Amino acid sequence: MLETILKEHGGELLAAVTNNTSLDAGQAQGLLPPALGEIGSTIAGSGFDVSSLLGGDGSSVASLLGQLDVSAIAGQAGLDQGQAREGLTALIPVVVSLLGDKAGGADGLMSMLGGLAGGDKGGAASVLGGLAGKLFGK
């Protein structure tokens, strides 16, 4: 399912970052693999209210952003922390919406991400980051 989302919506994910931030296409492509992995694993392992995330609740998006390891994402993406935070702020609502649509809502999304994580936060990160890397040649 995640591979399908990335293949079908890779351009949309890039556009969300490049159209709403100061990052260029190359920087956005570098951001996607580590960002997707961290977003997926954080949602799967944090007990987040996925319904509020899927509803576009700005405070939930900010709360999720606060739990991400922005420093690690920035380092992997070759960005400074401000650029990574800016890109993540634009990316999170799009990723969550796409995952929710494909998974059939909050319950489906948690089931899908929980299965990927397998009780290990690194599992979802590895799968999401790997799929994004394949899509964008990283």
N, C-alpha and C positions, 0 to 999 in steps of 0.2 A: 504494500500500500504506500509506504513512504517513497519508494523508488518511483512509483507512478506520479505521486504529487510533485516530486522534484523534476521529473521529465516533463510533465504537463505544465508546470507553473514556474519553471526556472527563470524565465523572462520576467514574470510577474514579481518574483522575489528580488531579482536584480533591480527592476524598476522601482520597487518600493524603497530601496535603499538609495539609488542614484537620484531619483526624482524628489526625495524628501530630505536629503542630507547634502553635505558638501563633498561626499565621497564620489570618486569617479568609478567607472565600470570595473577597472582592474582591482581597485581597493574593495569594492563590493564583492567581487568574486572571491577574493581572499578571505573576506569576513564570513561568507556563507557556511563553509564546512564547520569551522569551530563554533559558530553561533548556533547553527541548527543542532549540533550535538549537545551543546550545553543547555539550550532551551528545552529540548526533549527530555534529557535526563533530569533536569530540575523539576519540570512538571511531573514526571513519573515518580520522583523520589521525595517530593516535598509536601504532599497532602494539600496542594493548592485547591482552591475552589475553582475548578475548571469551568463550571457554568458561568461564573462571572468573567473569566477570561474570554470565553467564547462570546459573551454578550458585549465585549468591547469596553468593559469597565476600566476606565483609565487608572484607577487606583490599583486594580489587580495587575495591570500591565506594569505599573511602576514597582509594585511589590515583587513581581517576578524578576524584573530588571535588577532590583536590589539583591536578589539571591544568586544572580549569575556571577561567575568569576570573570569579571570584565578584564582584569589584568591578564589572565591567561588567554582569553579570547583575543585580546589586542596583540599579545606576543605571537600567537600562532598566525594571526592575520597580517602581521607586519604593520600594525597601526599603533598610534598612541591611544591611551585610554579614552580620551575625549572623543576621538573619531569612532572608536569601537562602541562607546555608549550611544553616540548619535545614531550610528547604524542600527544598533540593537533596538533603540526606541522606535525606529521606523519599521523594523523587520518583525518584531514580536507579534503585533496584531495580525499581520498577514499570515505568518506561519501558523498561528493558533487557529485562525479562521479556516485556512486550507485543511489543516489536520482535522478539525472538527467536522467540516463538510464531508470529507472522505470517510471518517470514522463513524459518522452518523450521530454526532452530538457528544456531549460530555462523557456519558458512560462508555461509549465506544472508544473515545479518545483515551480515556484512562485505562481501559482494557488493553488497547493496542500498545500504549507506551509501557504499561506495567509488564506486559508479555515480553517486550523488547528488553526491558531492564532486568528482568529475571531476578528481581531483588537486589541487583547490583547497579548502582547509579551509572557506572561506566558503560553498561551494556547499550543503553539507548544512545548515549553519546557516540559510541563507536559506530553503531549502525547509521545514525543520522549523518554524522560527519563523513563517514565513508561513502554514503550515497551521494551526498553533495559533492564530495571530491571527485567521484566518477563523472557526475554530470558536468562539472566545470573543469575537468582535467587537472585537478589538484592532487 
